[in-house]
Amino acid sequence: MLSELKDFLTANGIEFEVDVPMSKNTTFRIGGNADIMIFPRSVEQVRDCVCELNRENIRYITVGNGSNLLVDDDGIRGAVIKTSRLDSVYVKGNEIVAGAGALNSKVANAALEASLTGMEFAHGIPGSIGGAVTMNAGAYGGEMKDILESVKVIDPEGMMHILSVEELD
């Protein structure tokens, strides 16, 4: 099963490592090894990985910076899609577009540099924007849902959708 996945990743130029210590990929520095960790560099590579993992019936999770992530000493059987290389951040008018792997502090700094308000609360929150959106991170009276407009998501079939903050519930 993993050999076919490794062949697929290699053929598509998608970086990966096998038998990866999760303790080196979490802020708490705990956890056993993941069978395989995949490092996509684009949304399209994420989509391709999700489709292949589902086709091969390989269990997977998505991880950003590993903040507040507890991993069992037995590790993770299956794949970890690590979004850390999806870290682009750019300002488009009065909006910020950020990749799931962009650190919250990087996005908050981009807002500051562009004189955009609303993201001040997130500067000190460890982790990535993807994790912050997933858990509706908040501090000092602000929450991601208060500043979020929409999110690009990939469903299990590999279809991309843009969901509004209302659709995210």
Helices and strands as residue ranges (DSSP letters): H 2-11, E 15-21, G 22-24, E 33-39, H 43-55, E 60-63, E 76-82, E 89-92, E 95-98, H 104-113, G 120-122, H 129-135, E 138-139, E 142-143, H 144-147, E 150-154, E 160-164, H 165-168
